[in-house]
Amino acid sequence: DSSMRMFLEAFRLPGEAQCIDRILESMANEIYRQCPNLPFKSPDTAFILSFSIIMLNTDLHNPNMEDAKRMTVVEFLNNNRDID
């Protein structure tokens, strides 16, 4: 979480999903390479978790979304249960 915050403080993510995907993939590869003590089995795990956190943040702060449709903690945990 803290590495993603530091990474994303430097710029704003583009609106295009393909660009976001490439940026997060590069970030996940670096997290995996530089932090071998983290419990990720592969860079893909770091990528999926990073993308999931971005989606959660968007979901929670989107003013156009109805409160009843926002992701709950249980839904977030279920979505990420078997990522590794």
Backbone as CSV, one residue per row, in Angstrom:
resi,resn,N_x,N_y,N_z,CA_x,CA_y,CA_z,C_x,C_y,C_z
1,ASP,0.829,-1.195,0.000,0.000,0.000,0.000,0.872,1.256,0.000
2,SER,1.878,1.315,0.873,2.706,2.522,0.952,3.538,2.713,-0.307
3,SER,4.024,1.617,-0.898,4.797,1.777,-2.132,3.910,2.280,-3.268
4,MET,2.666,1.833,-3.314,1.760,2.321,-4.355,1.440,3.793,-4.140
5,ARG,1.245,4.200,-2.892,0.980,5.612,-2.604,2.144,6.490,-3.063
6,MET,3.364,6.060,-2.735,4.541,6.826,-3.153,4.637,6.887,-4.670
7,PHE,4.391,5.769,-5.307,4.470,5.676,-6.769,3.441,6.602,-7.427
8,LEU,2.220,6.597,-6.907,1.134,7.346,-7.547,1.063,8.816,-7.118
9,GLU,1.854,9.221,-6.144,1.898,10.630,-5.770,2.603,11.465,-6.835
10,ALA,3.442,10.823,-7.627,4.235,11.549,-8.616,3.442,11.941,-9.855
11,PHE,2.340,11.260,-10.127,1.545,11.554,-11.324,0.136,11.005,-11.151
12,ARG,-0.727,11.378,-12.077,-2.106,10.886,-12.069,-2.218,9.772,-13.110
13,LEU,-2.871,8.674,-12.734,-3.047,7.580,-13.679,-3.876,8.029,-14.874
14,PRO,-3.530,7.574,-16.053,-4.332,7.912,-17.236,-5.690,7.216,-17.163
15,GLY,-6.633,7.652,-17.953,-7.965,7.075,-17.939,-8.069,5.776,-18.717
16,GLU,-7.121,5.507,-19.576,-7.181,4.324,-20.432,-6.715,3.085,-19.668
17,ALA,-7.541,2.043,-19.678,-7.252,0.831,-18.910,-5.950,0.164,-19.342
18,GLN,-5.652,0.168,-20.631,-4.429,-0.475,-21.119,-3.182,0.231,-20.577
19,CYS,-3.219,1.546,-20.505,-2.083,2.300,-19.943,-1.926,2.008,-18.450
20,ILE,-3.045,1.991,-17.731,-3.002,1.686,-16.298,-2.434,0.293,-16.089
21,ASP,-2.845,-0.640,-16.919,-2.368,-2.015,-16.839,-0.848,-2.087,-16.989
22,ARG,-0.309,-1.393,-17.969,1.147,-1.411,-18.198,1.898,-0.748,-17.047
23,ILE,1.367,0.350,-16.535,2.017,1.055,-15.422,2.034,0.166,-14.181
24,LEU,0.896,-0.435,-13.863,0.832,-1.291,-12.682,1.673,-2.551,-12.831
25,GLU,1.760,-3.063,-14.057,2.606,-4.230,-14.288,4.074,-3.895,-14.020
26,SER,4.526,-2.742,-14.482,5.907,-2.311,-14.225,6.142,-2.102,-12.733
27,MET,5.186,-1.475,-12.063,5.305,-1.237,-10.636,5.361,-2.570,-9.878
28,ALA,4.493,-3.506,-10.238,4.462,-4.810,-9.566,5.778,-5.561,-9.757
29,ASN,6.338,-5.494,-10.941,7.633,-6.141,-11.190,8.718,-5.560,-10.293
30,GLU,8.717,-4.240,-10.123,9.719,-3.594,-9.269,9.491,-3.921,-7.797
31,ILE,8.235,-3.942,-7.373,7.944,-4.313,-5.983,8.466,-5.716,-5.717
32,TYR,8.187,-6.626,-6.626,8.620,-8.012,-6.461,10.147,-8.117,-6.447
33,ARG,10.796,-7.364,-7.314,12.257,-7.408,-7.415,12.926,-6.778,-6.199
34,GLN,12.402,-5.644,-5.745,13.065,-4.893,-4.677,12.662,-5.324,-3.266
35,CYS,11.589,-6.052,-3.146,11.095,-6.444,-1.815,10.912,-7.954,-1.725
36,PRO,11.997,-8.701,-1.723,11.883,-10.163,-1.717,11.271,-10.723,-0.438
37,ASN,11.196,-9.917,0.614,10.617,-10.389,1.875,9.091,-10.345,1.885
38,LEU,8.473,-9.750,0.876,7.012,-9.732,0.815,6.501,-11.114,0.421
39,PRO,5.301,-11.463,0.876,4.804,-12.830,0.638,4.167,-13.038,-0.741
40,PHE,4.757,-12.499,-1.781,4.242,-12.693,-3.132,5.018,-13.827,-3.799
41,LYS,4.294,-14.764,-4.407,4.958,-15.864,-5.100,5.460,-15.460,-6.476
42,SER,4.905,-14.361,-7.002,5.306,-13.898,-8.329,4.944,-12.423,-8.477
43,PRO,5.486,-11.768,-9.507,5.094,-10.384,-9.772,3.601,-10.273,-10.096
44,ASP,3.022,-11.339,-10.621,1.592,-11.317,-10.946,0.730,-11.084,-9.708
45,THR,1.144,-11.650,-8.589,0.395,-11.456,-7.349,0.415,-9.989,-6.947
46,ALA,1.574,-9.361,-7.026,1.687,-7.931,-6.708,0.845,-7.107,-7.677
47,PHE,0.825,-7.495,-8.947,0.027,-6.786,-9.951,-1.463,-6.899,-9.639
48,ILE,-1.936,-8.102,-9.379,-3.364,-8.302,-9.121,-3.804,-7.539,-7.878
49,LEU,-3.004,-7.601,-6.822,-3.351,-6.881,-5.602,-3.335,-5.370,-5.840
50,SER,-2.354,-4.870,-6.577,-2.283,-3.435,-6.891,-3.502,-2.995,-7.697
51,PHE,-3.845,-3.779,-8.711,-5.000,-3.439,-9.539,-6.277,-3.478,-8.706
52,SER,-6.376,-4.445,-7.820,-7.546,-4.564,-6.961,-7.682,-3.357,-6.028
53,ILE,-6.568,-2.874,-5.507,-6.596,-1.700,-4.632,-7.022,-0.462,-5.416
54,ILE,-6.540,-0.324,-6.643,-6.963,0.801,-7.494,-8.475,0.741,-7.728
55,MET,-8.977,-0.463,-8.014,-10.417,-0.620,-8.249,-11.222,-0.289,-6.987
56,LEU,-10.728,-0.717,-5.834,-11.399,-0.405,-4.574,-11.428,1.095,-4.339
57,ASN,-10.305,1.758,-4.561,-10.231,3.202,-4.376,-11.210,3.926,-5.306
58,THR,-11.242,3.512,-6.561,-12.169,4.104,-7.527,-13.605,3.879,-7.079
59,ASP,-13.895,2.670,-6.656,-15.232,2.305,-6.208,-15.661,3.160,-5.009
60,LEU,-14.762,3.351,-4.068,-15.104,4.083,-2.851,-15.245,5.587,-3.058
61,HIS,-14.528,6.143,-4.038,-14.503,7.597,-4.194,-15.208,8.113,-5.445
62,ASN,-15.889,7.244,-6.158,-16.616,7.661,-7.351,-17.942,8.296,-6.929
63,PRO,-18.106,9.608,-7.164,-19.343,10.270,-6.728,-20.573,9.828,-7.522
64,ASN,-20.372,9.196,-8.662,-21.502,8.763,-9.480,-22.038,7.390,-9.084
65,MET,-21.375,6.730,-8.147,-21.796,5.384,-7.754,-22.746,5.448,-6.563
66,GLU,-23.782,4.650,-6.618,-24.724,4.556,-5.508,-24.057,3.836,-4.335
67,ASP,-24.360,4.273,-3.124,-23.752,3.669,-1.939,-24.041,2.173,-1.848
68,ALA,-25.216,1.756,-2.253,-25.596,0.344,-2.161,-24.743,-0.542,-3.075
69,LYS,-24.129,0.037,-4.090,-23.325,-0.739,-5.044,-21.836,-0.714,-4.739
70,ARG,-21.443,0.044,-3.716,-20.016,0.124,-3.380,-19.518,-1.206,-2.811
71,MET,-18.257,-1.511,-3.073,-17.655,-2.752,-2.613,-17.517,-2.747,-1.094
72,THR,-17.868,-3.850,-0.482,-17.716,-3.997,0.961,-16.367,-4.650,1.252
73,VAL,-15.984,-4.651,2.524,-14.738,-5.302,2.930,-14.802,-6.791,2.592
74,VAL,-15.928,-7.418,2.867,-16.085,-8.852,2.585,-15.940,-9.121,1.090
75,GLU,-16.521,-8.284,0.249,-16.399,-8.459,-1.201,-14.956,-8.293,-1.656
76,PHE,-14.262,-7.288,-1.112,-12.856,-7.081,-1.462,-12.022,-8.302,-1.086
77,LEU,-12.227,-8.805,0.126,-11.466,-9.979,0.575,-11.801,-11.205,-0.279
78,ASN,-13.055,-11.391,-0.610,-13.442,-12.513,-1.464,-12.824,-12.405,-2.851
79,ASN,-12.761,-11.203,-3.378,-12.179,-10.980,-4.705,-10.692,-11.319,-4.737
80,ASN,-10.028,-11.214,-3.598,-8.571,-11.407,-3.550,-8.152,-12.649,-2.788
81,ARG,-9.075,-13.506,-2.493,-8.806,-14.678,-1.660,-7.738,-15.595,-2.239
82,ASP,-7.786,-15.902,-3.494,-6.875,-16.897,-4.089,-5.950,-16.299,-5.148
83,ILE,-5.438,-15.110,-4.893,-4.611,-14.473,-5.924,-3.195,-15.028,-5.975
84,ASP,-2.783,-15.757,-4.968,-1.409,-16.257,-4.954,-1.351,-17.750,-5.053
